[in-house]
């Protein structure tokens, strides 16, 4: 199994803060929203409120053992890996309490995470067959000896960062993508400064239409997931609206009939190319749910939606016109037809021509 498919390993955590970072990495790996984690926990008899998870991941103190167990199970790892997580937490708690004699034991070997299989048209994360309904591992689970990996991990991070920079620079040298100011690296201006011919849309309710396909952004009404796709505009669900933020940024707000107010954003605040757009509770992804609206006139009139944390562009990969194709983030390109959107007014909040077209 490729390394990217493995669940994060907590055994390198040397402090409560590093353990919390490992839990956040596990959530990002699971690609599940807070809503989905709560649903999966309920299915096996665990209690895992969204607010509790958010508070846990926002602190630098060790969470309760039963909370860690419920969270790790909901993320989709099996019983053996759950034992590892709880043992690491127990070891850190003992260190924090001033216990100096920790029973040394053999390192617990990694267990391959349960395969969820290819996601089909519904793209609903398949429930893990390795979930356990028990709240604690088997009695007598052996304590772990923490590996001395700090130096190696630090070197790995540095190497990965340097490699990422080199790849990005090589991409720029080849003429791919655009800079933050909207300039195409092949030369020429891509962005059109907002003016009277292409005014910024007013806050209000809209259908967000992909110009190349004439399909609109939407969740799938029958799914438990909250991914955003392109669908026929008459089938849009739930309602979408634009809210103005500070510093020229915008928020794509949603109103779900069951889960209430939410926001669209790049899941896990991922910076990866191809990361999916999804709906979740607002303020759960930071700058991943803040966007710049960039008026353009090619390859069509409209707006690019640029996530503030990456300055990439929301896109339909390859300019696909397929219904239920995922909306993702990709490097901005002046010739990419799947990166231009318009805002069709809905109801009485906004009237007139779709924003992004000349009057």
N, C-alpha and C positions, 0 to 999 in steps of 0.2 A: 504494500500500500504506500502511495506517495506520502512524503512527510506532511504536505499541506492537508491531507485528509485525516491526519491524526488529531485527536483531541489534545489540547494543551496539557502538559505535564506539570503538576504543582511542586514536584520534588526539588526544584531549584529555589523555591521561596525561602528566604532567610529572615523575613520579618513579616509582621502583619500586613504592612503596606504592599509588599511583593505578593503575598497570598491573595489580597484583594485584586491586584492587577492580574493574577492568574485566573481568578473567577471572571473578571471582565473579558479576558481573552477567551475563556470557555464560552461565554455568551456570544461573543462575536463569531466564534467557530460554529456554534449551533445554528446561526442565522435565524434565530427565533426572536420574536418581539416579546415585550413584557406580557402582552395579552396572551400570546401563545404559550409562554412559560407557565402562566397561571392556569391555563386550560389543561396543559399536560400534567401539572401537579395534581389538579383536582381529579384527573382520571385515575390516578393511583392512590388516592386518599390523602395526599399531602396538602398542606395549607401554605400557599405561596402568593400573598397579595402583591400586586404590582408595586405599590408604594414601599413595601418592605424590601423588595429586591433593589429598587432604586436607592433607598437609603443605605443598604448594605454595600452597594458598589460605589457609593459616594463617600464612604468613610475609610479611615485607615486603621480601624480596630478589628480584631477578630470577631466574626459573627458567631452566633450560637451554633452548636454542632447540628441540631435538628434543622436549622435553616440551611446550612451548607449541604446537608444530605438531600433535602427537598430540591434545592436549586440544581445540584449536580445531576440528580436523577432526571429532572425536567429537561436539562440540556441534552440528554440522550446518551450518556455513557453508561456502561454496564456495572454490575455489582463489584467486580474486581477493581476497576478503576475508582469506584466510589470509596472502597476501602483505602485506597492510596490517598485520596483527598482528605478523608477524615483523620487518617493517621498523621498526615502533615499538619493538619490543624491542631491535633492533640499535642504534637511535638512543640509547635510554636507557643501554644497556651502554657505548656509546662515551662518553657524557657522564660516566658513573660512573668510567670509566677515565682521565678527564682529557683527552680529545680535544676540542679547541676548534674545529677546522675541520671542520664537517659540511657535506658537499656539499649545497647547496640544490637542491631539485627541486620540481616541481609536486606539489600535493596529489593523492593518489590518490582518485579518485571512488568513492563508495560503490557497492556492487553489491547488488542486491536479493537477500536470502537465498532459498534454494530453498524453494518452497512445499511444505509437507508434506501439505496437503489437510485436509479435515475429518476429525476423529477419529470413528470409528464406535463401534459397541458395544464393541469390544475396547479402544478408546482407546489402542492401542499406537502410540507415536510412529513415524511412517513414516520409514524410513531416507532420508537425504538423497542425492539423485542427484548432488550436487556434491562428494561426498567423494573425496579423492584418496589414492592409496596411497603417493605419494612423501612423503618426510620433510622436504623443503625446497622452497621456491618455485623458479621457474625462475632459472637463473643470470643474473646481471646485473640482478636486481630493483633498481629505483632506490630510493635512500634518501629518506625523507620529510622534509619541512620541518614541524616541529611547529607547529600553529596556536596563536595566542594567544587561547585561549578561557577562561582561568581566571575573568576577571571575569564574562563572560557566563554561564558555568556556575554560578557562585556566585549570581548574580541569579536564574537559573532555579530553583535549589533553593529559594531563599527564597520566590519567588512560588508555587511548587508547594506548599510547606509551609503558607503562609497560606491558599491555596485549599482545601487539605484540611481545615484547621481550621474554616474558614467553612462548608464543606459539612457537616461532622460536627455543628457547632452548629445549623445549620439543621435537620438531621435530628432532633436532640434536641428542638428547639423544636416540631417537628411531632408529637412524641410517639412517634417510632420508636425501638425498641431499648431497652436497659437500661443502667444504670450498672454499674460494677465490683462494687458491693455486691449486685447482684441485684434492685434496685428498678426496677419498670416505670415509665417516664417518664410513663405515663398515670395513674399513681397506684396505690397498693397494693403489697403485698409479693409478689414472685414466688417467691423462694427460701424453702424451709422449712428452718429450722435443723436440722442432723442431730441426731436424738434416737433414742429406743428404737423409735419407729414407723417410721423410715426410716434404719437404721444405715448407716454407711459400709461398703462391702464390704471384706472381709478380702483381703490379698494372695493371689493364687492364679490358677489357670487359669479362664477364663470364655469363653462366647460373649457378645458384646456385641450386644444385640438392640435394634433401633429399635422403640419401643413402638407407633407408629402403623401400621407395616407388618408387624410380627412377623418381619421379615427381619434377618439378622445381618451384621456387618462381616466382610469377607473380601477377599483378593486373588483374582485370576482364575488358577487353577492352570496354565492353558495359555499364559499371557501371559509375555513377557519383562519387561513393565512391572511396577511394584509399587504401582499405585494401589489404593485401598481403596474397595470398593463395598458395597451391600447385596445379599445373596443369601439363598436358603433356608438356614436354619441347619444343615441336614444337609450342606451343601456347603462349610462354612467351611474356609478354607485361608489360611495355615498356622495353627498354634495361637496363641491370644492369651492374655495374662495381665496382671494388674495388679501393679505394683511401687510400693511407697510410697517417696516421696522426702522431702526436708526441706521445711519451711515449708508443710505441708499439701498438697503437690503429688503428682501421680501420674504414672507412666509406663506406657504401653501397650506391653508387650513382645511380640515375636513370635519364633517359632522356626521357621525355614525349613529344610526337609530338605536343600537344596542349599547355601544361602548362610549358614546358621547363625543366630545370635542377631541380632535387629534391634529397631527401635522404630518405632511409628507416629508420624507428625508432619506438620505442615503443610510441604509441600515448599518448599525455599528459604527457610524461615522467613518466608514472605510474610505481609504484613499486609493484603493486599487481600481485600475481600469476595469470596467465591466461590473462594478458593484451595483446591486439592485436598489431601485427606489421602492420604498414601502411606507405604509401609514402606521403610526404608533402614537402613543401619548406625547404631547408636546414637551420639549426640553429634555427628552431622553437621548438626543443625539447631538446636542450642542450646535456647532456651526454646520453640521451635516443636514440640518433642516432650515438653513438660511440660504437665500438665493439672490444673485444679481440678475436683473433683466437687461439683456443687451439687444437693442434694436438692430436688425440686419436687413439688407435688401438682396442678398444672394445666399444660397441658390433660390430663395424666395423671400418675400416680405414677411416679417414676423419678429419673434424674439428668441434668443437663446436663453435657456435657464441654466445658470452657472452656480453650482453648489459652492458656498463661500469657503469651505474648508479645503477644496482642491482647485477651484477655478476651472474645472473641466466643464463639460456640457451634458445635460440630460439628452439622451439619444435613444432612438430605435436602431439597433445595430444593423449596419449595412443598408439602412433605409428600407427595412422590411415593411411590407404592408399587411403582414399576417395578423389576424385577430388574435388577441391574447398573448402577443409578444411582450416580454418584459421591457420596462423602461429602465435604462441603466445610465451610468456616467461613463463618458469616454472623452479623450482629448478632443478639443474643439478643432474643427476643420471647415474651411470656407466652402468646400464643395460637398459637404455631407448633407444630404437631403433630410435625414432623420433627426436633425438637431434644431429644427425651426418649428416654433409653436405660435399659435394665436389664441386669444382669449375671447370666447363667445359669451356675451352677457346672458345671465340667467335671471329671470324674475324682474323685479322693479329696482334691484340694487344698481344695475347699470344697463343702459339702453344704447342702441345705435349699432354701428358697424363693429365687427370683431376688432379688438385691439391688435395692432400689428399690421393693419392694412391702411393704405392711404385713403383719405376721404374723397 
